[in-house]
Amino acid sequence: MDAQGRGRADNVDPADQWVLNPRTGEYELRLSPSAPQPSVPRPRRSAPRSPAADAGTAAPGREVPPQRRRRTAPEEPAPGRRGRRPAKKKSKGKKALLWTGGTTAFVVLVAGVGGYVYLKHLEGNVATTDVGNAGASSFSKDEAFNILVIGTDKRTGAGNEGYGDKGSAGHADTTILLHVAKDRSNATALSIPRDLIVDIPDCPTKQADGTETVVPGEQDVRFNTSLGESGRDAGCTMRTVKEATGIQPDHFMMADFNAVKTLTTAVDGVEVCVEHAVDDEKSHLKLPAGKSMVEGEQALAFVRTRHAFGNEGDLDRIKVQQQFLGSLMRKMSSSDTLTSPTKLVKLAEAATKALTVDSAIGNVGTLKDIALELKKVPTKNITFTTVPVIDNPAEKVKATVVVNEAKAPQVFDMIRNDISFTEVKQQEKKEVAAVAARLKGEKSAPSEVRVRILNGGAPAGSAQQELQYLQTEAGVTKSENAGNAPADVAKTTLEYAPDQAAQARALAEILGLSGAAMKPGESVTNAQGLPTMTLTLGKDFKGAGVKLNASVKKPDLDNESTADQQLCAS
């Protein structure tokens, strides 16, 4: 696959030209007049968002910060000031992260420094691929989002001859589906085994000359062939993930072997831990028992080895890779990295030169928006796990795996419905006092509650089933089925007029609604001309008579860990 849109990287190392601005406490990039300057278009203020725009679609324009004024000569800071940690920024960057080698550095860099000129330079390093309708057409800061993070086995750069498949076009060697919650309280990084047997759908792919070719699909093949094989691009991998899990990836970010080598070198190594000493002649990985720092070739050997850990298979390697990525995230978001202009520049250059993304997020403004949203997620609430699988029953010699139909559907469903694996009791989320107060006060008798029910994303027939429950078991006899809502919604809501608050509190108690689900507004008039509340069943509806605040039973996850844990590979 020839990635489209890679710009030429200027041969400039601005690491030593970051200067501390004493007025703001921030480092600023100040290039000398002789240094090559990237061409920067004049920033324009974005147009107002159209009311007719689809929900969850970002406006085409984007407000960008103005250029910093360049001085006519490079200015040196006062003695003793270079390299001092800016006190104001020490805590803000600690959550900045993304979940694979080629992407983390860009997230940290753009969240930590704001030089527009330099960010435009970095944008020129990033390659883009047009995946058509395989993903979203834009990025929305107000919605949950899914990014497919792909590490390929393509051999690029010196010293990579010993890794991956010789002559490979770049298969999906390491794949993580990253789901970030709408409220940014949590995220899930779901690893997809390369040897998982899947069906690959037909894939329309854009060619370098602008034409489109459809690569025929295949059944019962390894997941890693969804990329590179027969000219398949990352859009094919996105379509395959949707086919296999029911989860729609919105965007993708992809990097090759070089990313691990260059990024770990840029941060002066990443700490790893092994329970037993390792001496693997195939990957050339040699480590003593306990903690070690790895970078460059050694770091790549650590994440690539199959024979040093567990049963020497891909699933054990995935577990080790998840532990490595957690350590890399902690190192990149540490104050030691975030307060070092030299490290930040090296990280950004290394990451963007190794990075390919879909066209919808291939500009500097969108990448920065993604970075700032990711920055909000606490590492303790980032769950690493793997698609639940079992050995392929069709094989005598076990070489591939298939989805575990007893466990996987719940995992996929929780991600689709934006349910956290670290905060499974949704009612425990804190609500502001004003919202929680909606539940407090007098409650009407069930027989006095008048409500109409709309289906806004629950399974077909849910409105009628809930109506039956309310009338026959809950005593809410003045209820009716009003059919489908105008549009699907993620969360169940109850809208009511101020004089219906007592009725709303009674119904909220019956259904297990939170204060946030109660929407003060207006009533509607039913067929008898009487004011009626509106209950809209969302995608979070759990079934007739099942309270929405009931605990969600956490599934038995495979290879579960969180990003803040320091684990030892075994």
N, C-alpha and C positions, 0 to 999 in steps of 0.2 A: 504494500500500500504506500503510495506516495502522498504524504500529508501535504495539504495545500496551505499556502499562506505564510510560509516561514520567511521572516524578514532577515536581512543581513545584520549581524551583531557588530557594532562598532568596536574596534580594537582599543578600548579605553578601560583603564583600571582606576576608577575614581575613589578607591577605598581611602586613600590618604587625603582626600579633599573634602571630607565631612568635617564641618566646623560647628562647635557648640555655640548656639545663640544665647547669650546670657539673659536676654529679655524674656525668652520663652522657655528656656530649659530644654530645647529640642536641638538635635543635630540637623544641620542643613547641608545640602550638597552645593558647593560653590566651585564650578569649573573655571579654569583659567581661560582667557580669550583664545588661546592657541589650541585648546582641547577640542576635538571634534564634537559638534553639538547636534543632537537629533533634531530632525524637523518636527516642529510641534504646531498643529493647527490652532487657530485662535479659539479659546474656550467660548462656548456659547451657552446661554441659559436655556434649559429645556422648556419645551412648550407645555402648557397645562395638560394634564391627563384627560383624555376624552371620556365622558360619562358612559359612552357606548362600548368602551373597551371591555374585553372579557375579564371576568374575575380572575385574579391571580396572574394577570399579564402585565409586565412592567411597561411603562411608557417608553416609546422609542427614544425620546430625548433623555439626557441625563445632565444634571448640573455638575460641572466639574470645577475644582478650585482654580483660581487664576495662577499664572506662572509666578514663581518667586522672582523678584527683581535681582538681576545679576549685577554684581559689582564689576568695575572696570579692571580690577586686579584682584588676584587671590588674597584673601585676608586671613592671617594667622591668628588663632586665639591667644589670649594672654597666657604667659608662662604658667604651667601647672594646670591649665584648664583642659587641654586635649585629653580625651579618654575618660573624663570624670563622668560618673553615672548620673543621668538626669533624674533627680529625686521624684519629679512628678510622674514619670513614666514607668517607674519600677513595677507597680502593681497592675497596670492596664494590659500589659502584653502577656501575662502569664497564662491566659486561656487561648491565645492565638494558635490555631493548629489546623491541619488537615491530615488525612489518614493514609498517605503512602509516600514513598521516597521522593518522587519527582514533583510533588505539589506542596509539601509542608513549608518549604522555605519561602515560597512566594507569599503564602498566607501571613507568615511571621513578618516578612519584610514590609508589606504594604500596610499592615496594621501598626507597625512600629515607627515607620517614617512616612512622610507625606509628600516628598518631592515630586511634583507633577512631571517635570521635565524628565527626571530619571525613570519614573514609571512608564512614560511613553517609550523611552529607550528599551525597557524590559519587554514592553508589548511587542517590539520588533523581534525579540528572541523567540516568541511563542508561535508554534505552528498550529494551524487550525484545519479542521475537517468538516465539511458540510454533510451532516447526517440526515438532512431532510426532516421528515416527520417522525423519525425514530425517537426524537427528544422534544423538549419544549423550545418554543421560538424565542423565549426571553427568560430572564431570571427575575423572580419576584421576591422582594425582601420580606413580604408579609405572609408567606406561606411556608408550609413544610416543603422540603425538597430532597431529591435523591440524586446523588452523583455517583456514577460508576467509575471507580478508580482502577485502572488497568496497568499492570506491570508486564511488559512484553519480554520474550526471550530473543528479541532481535539483537544480533551482534553488531554493535557500533562502537567505534573508539578502540584505541590501542589496548591490548591486554585482555580482550574479551573473547579470544578464540576458544578458550576452554569451557565456555558456558553456553547453555542452550543448544538448540538443534542447528547443526551446521547447514547454512543456506536458508534458514528459516526466514519467511517474510515477516515474522513477528507474530507469534501466537499469544493468546491470552494466558500467560503463564501464572500470574498472580492477579486475582480479581477480587475487589471488595466493593460491595454495594453499600454506600454510606447514606444513611437516612438521618436527616436533621429535623428535629421536632419543630412544629410551628411556633411554639413558645420559647424555643431555644434552651429549654431546661435539660434536654438530653439528646443523645444521638446513638445510633446503632451502626456498627461496622460489620457487615455480614460477608464473611469470606465464602467464595464459591470455588469448590475444588476444580482443578483443571481437568481431572479425569471423570467428572460427573457426566453420565450419559444423558443427553438432551436431544430435543428436536430443534433444528435450526430452521427458522422460516425463510421464505424468499426475501432477499435483501436488495432493495434498490440502492445502488452506489453511484456517487458522482465521480466522473473521470476528470483527469487533468484538463482536458479540452472543453469541459463544461457539459458534456453529454452524460446521460444516465444509463447504466447497465444493471439489469436485474440478475443477481447471482442466485441460482436455484437453491432451494432449501434441501436439507438432508434430515433423515430420521435416525435416531439411535446412534449418535456419534459423540465423541468427546467434546466437552464444552470449549476447550482451548482452541478448537478448530473454527470457532465462530469468528475469529480474527485471523487475517492473513491468508487463510486457505482459500484458493480460487478467487483471490482478489477481494475478499471480504474486508470491510473497514469497521471502525468502532461502532458505527450505526448498526451493523449486523449483530455485534455483541450485545448492544442495548436491546435489540428486538428479541434476541435469544433469552436474555434475562427476563423480559416481560412474559415470554412464552412459558418459561420454566417456573416462575414464581408468582406471576400475576402482579408483580410490582413494576410500575413504570419508571425507568430511569429518566430523569429530566435532562441531565448533562453527563459528559464524560471528561475525565482527565487521564492522560496516558503518558508513561515514561518507560525507558528501557534500562538495561543493566547499568549504564553509565551514571544514572541518577544516584543510585546507592553509593557508588564510589565517590562521586564528586561532592555530594551533600555531606557525607560523614567526614570527609576531609575538611570541608569548609568550617565545620564546627569543632574541629580538633578531636574527633572521635566520639563514639557513642558507647555507653557502658552496657555490657551484656553480662549474663550470669549463666553458668553451666554447673549442674550438680556433679558431673564427673569430668575428668580431663578428656580432651578431644584431640585425636590425631588421625584425621581423615585423609587418606592418600588421594582420594578422588577429587575432593574439593580443595585440598591442601590447607585445610583449616586445622590449626594447632592452638589449643587454648588450655590453660591449667584449670583445675576445678575452682569454682568461685567466680568472683567478678573480674572482668577484664575490659579494657578499652579497645574497640576495633574501629578501623577506618579504612577507606579505600578498598584494595583487593581483599583484605581480611574481612571487612564488613560484608562485601558481596558474597564471599565464601560462606559466611555465617547464615545468610538468608537463603542461599541456594542449596546447601548440603541436604541430601536425603539420607545419608548413611550414618550420621553422627548421633541421631536422636531417635527414641521410640522404636517403632517397627520399621524404620527406614522407608516410610511411605510419604505420599503427598500430604495426608491429613496431619501427620506429625510435623512436617515442614511448615504447614500453615500455622500451627500453634506457635512454633518458634518465630515465624515472621510477625505474628501479632504481638508477641512479647517485644520483639525488636522495634516495631513501629511505635509501641507505647513508650519505649525508652527514647527513641528518636524525637518523639513529640515533646517529652519532658525536657530534653536537652535544648531543643529549638526554642521552647517557650521559657527557658530559664533566664534569669536576670543577666547571667554571664554572657549569653548570646544577644539578648535584646538591647543591651547597653554598649555593644561593641559595633561601631560603624563598619569596621573592616570585615567582621564576620557576617554582618547583615548583607553587605554588598556581595561578598563571595557566595553566600547562600542564594541570593536572588539571581545572580548571573548563572550559577550552576543549575538552579531549578528551572528557570525559564528556557534555558537552552536545551534542556532535556524534555520539556513539556509540550504535549499536543492536546488541544481541547476542541470541543465542538464550536462552530462558528458563532453560536448564540452568546457565548461567554468569552470570546476571544479578544475583547477590547479591554483596555486598562480600567475603565470605569466599572465594568461588570465584575472583573476579577477582584477589584478592591471591595465592591459591595459584598461579594461572597466571603472574602476574608474577614470583613467586619462582622458578618453574621456568625461565622464559625467561631470567632473570638469569644462569643457570648456563652459557649457551651462549657460547663465545668467538666474537667477531666474525670472526676469521680462518677459522672453520669454518662460516660461514653462506654458502651458495652461492645466488646469484641466477641464475636461468636462465628460459627460456621453453619452453613446449610446442613440440617440433619440428614445423614445419609446412611445407607447400609451397603455391604458388598453386593456387587451385581450377581443376582442369583442365576443368570444365564451363563456364567463363566465357571469352568472347573478350576482354572488357575486365576486367582483373583487379581485383576489389574485395574478394574474400573469400579465406580460406585453409582448407585441410583438414589433418588430422593426417598427418604424414609417417610412414607405416607401416613404413618401413625403420629409423627411428631412435627414434620415440616409445615403442614397447613396452618397450625396455630402461630408458628413463628412468622410466616408470611403475612397472615391476617393481622397480627399485632403491628407489623411495620406499615402495612397498607392503611391501617386505621390510626396511625400516629400514637401508639401506646408504648410507653417506655418499658424497658426490661429492668431498669433500676428503680423506677417509681411506679410499681404496678397498682398501687392503691390510689386511684385518681382523686378520691375525696380528701387525701392527705395534702394535696397541693394547697398552699396558702391562698386565701382569697382576701381581698381588701375588705375592711370593715363594712363599707357601704354595700358591697355585694352580698356579703354574708348576712347582713341585716335583713335582706329580703325574705329569709326563711323564718324570721322571728316575729311573733305576734299571733293574733287570733286566727284560728283555722275554722273554716266552714265544715258542716257535716258533709260526708261524701255525696249524700242524696241531693245536696244543694249546689254541687259543682256542675257547671255547664261548660262543656268543651267539645270542640271538633278536632278530629285527628287527620293529619296529612302525612303521607309517606314521602320523606325527603331524602331517600338514599338507603333506607333499610330494605331487606329482602322483600320481594313481591309478596303481597298478602299480609304484611306486618300490621298495617293500619287496621284491618278487619280483625286480626287476632288480638291486638291490643284492645280494641273496642269490646270484643267479647269478654276479655278478662275484666275490664273496668265495670262492665254492666253486670256480669254474673258473679264475680268474686270480690270486687272492691266496692260495690254499692254505688258506683258513679253511673246512675241510670240516665242522667241527662247528657249523654255523650253520643256522638255521631261520627261516621266515617265520611270524610270530605274528599277522599281520593288522593291523587298525587300532588305534591307541592310543585310550584313553578320551576324550582331548581333543586338539585341535590345539595345537601349540607353535611358537613362532617359531624357536627354535634347536635344532639336533640335539644330543642328549645321549647319554652312555653311563653307565649305572648299574652298579655292581659292588660286591661285598663286599671287605673288606680282604684276604682271602687270594687274591683274583683280580686284584690290582694289576698283576702282571707280564703277565697276559693283556690287561688294559685298556691298558697302555702299548703293547703290540704292535699292538692294533687301532687305537689312536689314531694310531700312525705310518702305518699303512696308509691310514687315512681322512683324515688331515690334521686331526685334532681338536685343539683348544686345551686347555690345562689347565682353563679355565672350563667346557668341555663335558663334562669327566669328573666324574661325581657319585658320590663314595664313599657307599655305602648298603648295600643288601642284594641278594643274588642271588635268583633264583626257581628253582623246580624244573621241569625240562622233563618231557616225556612219559616219558623213560627214568628219571626220578627223580634226575637229575644237576643240580647247581647251575649256573645259566646267567646270564650278564650280559644286560642289556637295552639295545639300541641303538634309540633313538627318532628317526626321521627327521623333522626340522622343516621349516618353510617355507623355510629357507635351503639345503635340499638341492639340489645342483647337477647331479645325475645320477650314475648308477652308474659307479664308478671315478674320479669327479672329486673330488680332495681338497678338503675344505672350506676349507683355508687357502690355496688357490690364489688368485693375484691376480685381482681383478675388473677386467676391461678397462673403463676409463672411457669412456663414450659421448662422441661429439662433440656437446657441448652448444651450444645456440643462445643467444647473448647472455650468455655466462657471465661472472660476476664474483663477488667476495666482499665482504662488508660492510666490511672494513677497507681496501679499495682506494679511492684517490682518483683518479677518472678524469675526463677532459674529454669533453664531448659534442661530436660532430662531425656 
